[in-house]
Amino acid sequence: MHQDLTSTRFISALTKNTVALILAGGKGSRLKDLTNWRAKPAVPFGGKFRIIDFPLSNCMNSGVRRIGVVTQYKSHSLMQHIQRGWGFLRGEFNEFVELLPAQQRIQEEWYKGTADAVFQNLDILRNTGAEYVLILAGDHIYKMDYGQMLASHVKNKADMTVACVNVPVEDAKAFGVMGVDDEDRVIDFSEKPDNPKPLPDNPDQVLASMGIYVFNASFLYEQLIRDADAPHSQHDFGRDIIPYMIKKYRVYAHRFTESCVGASDGNYYWRDVGTVDAYWEANMELTKVIPELNLYDRHWPIWTYQEQLPPAKFVFDNADRCGMATDSLVSGGCIISGAKVSRSVLFSDIRVNSYSNIEDSVILPKVDIGRYVTLKRVVVDKGTRIPDGMEIGVNPEQDRKRFYVSEKGITLVTPDMLGQSIHQAR
């Protein structure tokens, strides 16, 4: 009997037989001081979320309800966020979001690469009895139906499927770049190449891996054991597993265009917010009248944990000072007191005091901005206190003496840069 590979019932069966692993142990060093005290997936994004919320929400909305989050680097705030915001699934229904910190379960070493991070949790994976394993990166912003990717995997009778997206050639060095045949079977793969091969029909772009993989579970376990015993392997999916497999097994590409959620006018939203510039730009996009990423979508919501805070408040409407915000996202607990905020993203529990002017900036939670402050094209980290009268983003040369200024002129400010050692041991 022919199985309809696109039917809702069939895809639902696939997602129920899948376990997802989100690799969330990365340091994210390109984000500079933003990841001094937190893992990259724990970095706040979009006014109230964290980056990890996007792959987790995609799993929930896709019907994948068995999820392990693999952590390692400075994971306290990440684990705290998941425990507070993602503990609502019921084990009685075989649904869970579990934290999988580096435990040296198999050998007395920390995770050596992406494949090794999965290998060291092999016993936990096997105990799930899953038929398919979905491997996800924990550090990208996008909305994707993983059920469609699973259906594509089964349709192609693949051993492994790699999600892919078109990216500009000049950005290719940050990704795994693949070549495919007419049926999208992967025939070539290079991890972060110096001279990437462009697409045959588009010399300005390459086909890049999204760091999202589907495996037949038993096949994955065999490959991880084989790779663990390989003496010269770096134990990484992109550098070792995929190049080895494309020569011997059925590895297929799954194009993001086939499973992207909420795409309009050909805009398939996927962002690697791995640099300060990319992070600032992705947040700024949300202030547009109609942003490419729809955070107000009731059909594919992004879930998160948030404190119970009072509504945002705007006070004073005098001739010399007026509390106001335009083209901005302002979260709960914020007080805009006689200050002006324009084209900015304000996370929760922020105070902006009188006569200050905030433009084109991303302000993380619990920041206190004094009087007569000017901030332009700035990212301010959590818990920072900006003294009265300070100007940041006005004079780049002056800013470089005490802050980080990016290639595109975005200034990153953290408490440590201002001598406010909020992480100091007590």
Disulfide bonds with the S-S distance in Angstrom:
none
